[in-house]
Amino acid sequence: MIALAAIDHVVFRVRDMGAMIAFYQSVFGAQVERRVDDLGLVQIRVGSALVDLIDCADELGLQGGAPPGREGRNVDHVCFRVEPWDEDAILSHLADHGFVDRDVGLRYGAQGFGPSIYVTDPEGNVLELKGPPDSSPDRV
């Protein structure tokens, strides 16, 4: 058996690298950790994991076929654990960045049921921000 412990990295194929880097930096405070420009790769640190951005017009991106779009995404969504969880502050911060129509709810994740908020990045990738599990009894 292989014991998986956490998300190491997620790879998104992108059309507008600048917009994606700006999104992760301004909305989440993430920083570019590594660039491999000849491959069209930018790696962004998000907590203990990385988000790899691959430019669809460069060497690695061209290997994946057509760029992501409304009719076909590469990933359904990625969930990032957020600590500490202050829902009002998170919603206020998201509103400051133009997110006014957010999908907020109590959802099941790796640690059980807890609060979550869905947003999308500039390329249409769905991101879930997940808070800690609540102390309520198990749900279906």
Protein Blocks (a to p, Z undefined) as FASTA:
>chain_A
ZZdfbdfbdcdddfblmlmmmmmmmmnopacfbdcfknopacddehjbccddddfkbmkl
mmnopaddfklcfbfbdcdddddddfklmmmmmmmnopabccddddddfkoccddddddd
fkopacdddddddfbdcdZZ
